[in-house]
Amino acid sequence: METVATAFAAVGYGIYALLDSQRPGVAAALGAVMAMFAIGVGAFSWGFAKRRRFALSGALAWQLMQASVGVWLITVWPLVGAVLIILAAIVTIAVVRRQSAYGATGASDSS
């Protein structure tokens, strides 16, 4: 869901850059940054779904950033901010549980 939303934002900024006659460079730059975020979030989402260890730190970092945006938005758009915080909390718990499972299996493998 997060990858699709980020990619959607990137496409939206790209379209806005084409339609904006005042400052298309700013919208194009934002679109490029959002596209890079979409690629990163997509890679971490794929890695998490395939149970790859590399995805855990990236997924956790993304959720912490998402939660901070939710905290910032909760005063302006309470529903959007609350949804971001709740989703970040759910995924963070999943990431921590997966990391704990890796730690438990790694400890038993070495003995």
C-alpha positions, 0 to 999 in steps of 0.5 A, spaced: 500 500 500 505 504 501 509 503 495 503 504 491 501 511 494 508 513 494 508 511 486 502 515 485 504 521 489 510 521 484 506 520 478 502 526 481 508 531 481 510 529 474 503 531 471 503 537 476 510 539 473 507 538 466 501 543 467 505 548 472 507 554 468 510 558 473 515 553 477 515 546 473 522 544 476 520 544 483 514 539 481 519 535 477 524 535 483 519 533 488 516 527 483 523 525 482 524 524 490 518 521 490 519 516 485 526 514 488 522 513 495 517 509 491 523 504 489 526 504 496 519 502 499 518 497 494 524 494 495 523 494 502 516 491 501 519 486 497 524 484 501 520 484 507 514 479 503 520 474 501 523 474 508 529 478 507 533 480 512 536 487 509 529 489 509 528 489 516 532 496 517 529 499 511 522 498 513 523 500 520 526 506 518 520 508 513 515 506 519 519 511 524 519 517 518 511 515 517 510 516 524 513 522 525 509 525 519 503 522 522 504 526 528 506 532 524 499 532 521 495 530 526 493 537 528 492 539 521 488 533 518 487 528 525 484 522 521 490 522 516 495 523 522 492 517 526 491 513 520 499 514 519 501 513 526 496 506 527 499 503 520 506 505 522 505 502 529 502 495 526 508 495 521 513 496 526 511 491 531 511 486 525 518 488 523 520 487 531 517 480 531 520 478 525 527 481 527 526 477 534 524 471 530 531 471 526 535 472 533 531 466 536 533 462 530 540 465 529 541 463 536 539 456 536 543 455 529 550 457 533 549 452 538 
